[in-house]
Amino acid sequence: MQHIPDDLDPGQTANQPLGIRRTVTMANIEKRPDGVWRARYYDAAGRQHARHFRRKVDAKSWIDEVTASIVTGNYVDPKVARTTVSDWCDSWLVGYGTRRKSTVRQAAVHVKVIKADFGSTPLSAVKPSDVKAWTVTLGERYAPSTTYAMYRRFAQIMSDAVHDGILQKSPCSRRTSPPQARQRPHVATTEQVWALHDVMPAHLRVAILLGAFVGLRVSEAAALRVQDVDYMRGVVTPQIQYPDVPLKSEMSMTAVPMPSELALLLSANHAMYGGTTVVTAEDGRATTPYAIERAIRAKRGQVPGLPEGFRFHDLRHYLASLLIASGLDVKVVQTRLRHATATTTLNTYGHLWPDADESSRAAVAVALNAREDSSRTAAGV
């Protein structure tokens, strides 16, 4: 191990030309008067780090390990490595504040749980086994979907720590991930949709139409303005969501065509209640997503066969089933529901496409029949 003269620049070795700085790890090992071996090195910023060992071989092993981490780009400052999960979560949440307020609020809920469970633990001390054990305890407290969301948030936070250079490797991976909760949506029949429409308060019936036949989300339906509906051309173009914030994505602003029959119903509703929004309270003022969902909860029990957990978002599922049953392909359904990707559409509604089993049987049968036909031709039959 090379000795570094005291008068040498921290980023320069003894036999290195002037002007070449911090291209190799600066390190040395020396024996102190008390017999202890001191190993030290300089990081890229010129800061000295030292540790003491009773054996020279241990000191050299430590220096070699540090050198390898610097060469491979995995080096983490020891002081930074002692950052706790709680401290990093606080810093991470500040940087995450550029997202929309509702997204940040949800992240803050997750962070509160993470800090309660991992708070004082150094980032570098969290092991994959710790993460797996944590997901088990989460599963005892929360629903599978919430457990998965908490884990994904923790994985995001740890990944950003790696990207920021304060953690060498994230303890989260596919091996530590809990199963993603997959629940098939409630799909109402056309009769149930109209039955729900009829038992809703008169001023909120138009919300059922927007959910079931336009595919709006409840926050979009509550905020849909009269100016966002072209009654003559039969087009609905969502622009904002409740209370008055941008939509989730550019795809959410995709114009949705509607038949003239629906345009007439929307127009008649506006003529009756007025106001600047399509869905209103009884007095014509704008309503809220909560008011719509509350009315559905109060009335869904009056519709035979409608599940107890049926909510406004399930009206979008009805629209998807309607389009799929009509023979529309996945790209059209994706566009009408304004999903970001066709993958999202398939993951949610793939089971609704009809005759999947029979179609695959028919495809294989064609190949088998082709084999038999060629065999008969070769035999001169």
Secondary structure as UniProt FT lines:
FT   TURN            6..7
FT   TURN            10..11
FT   TURN            14..15
FT   TURN            18..19
FT   STRAND          26..31
FT   TURN            33..34
FT   STRAND          37..42
FT   TURN            44..45
FT   STRAND          48..53
FT   HELIX           56..71
FT   TURN            72..73
FT   HELIX           78..81
FT   HELIX           85..95
FT   HELIX           96..98
FT   HELIX           101..118
FT   TURN            119..120
FT   HELIX           123..125
FT   HELIX           128..141
FT   HELIX           144..163
FT   TURN            164..165
FT   TURN            174..176
FT   HELIX           190..199
FT   HELIX           202..204
FT   HELIX           205..209
FT   HELIX           210..214
FT   HELIX           218..223
FT   HELIX           226..228
FT   STRAND          229..230
FT   TURN            231..234
FT   STRAND          235..236
FT   STRAND          240..241
FT   TURN            242..244
FT   STRAND          245..246
FT   HELIX           251..253
FT   STRAND          256..257
FT   HELIX           260..273
FT   TURN            282..283
FT   HELIX           289..299
FT   HELIX           300..302
FT   TURN            304..305
FT   TURN            308..309
FT   TURN            312..313
FT   HELIX           314..325
FT   TURN            326..327
FT   HELIX           330..337
FT   HELIX           342..349
FT   HELIX           350..352
FT   TURN            354..355
FT   HELIX           356..378
FT   TURN            379..380
//
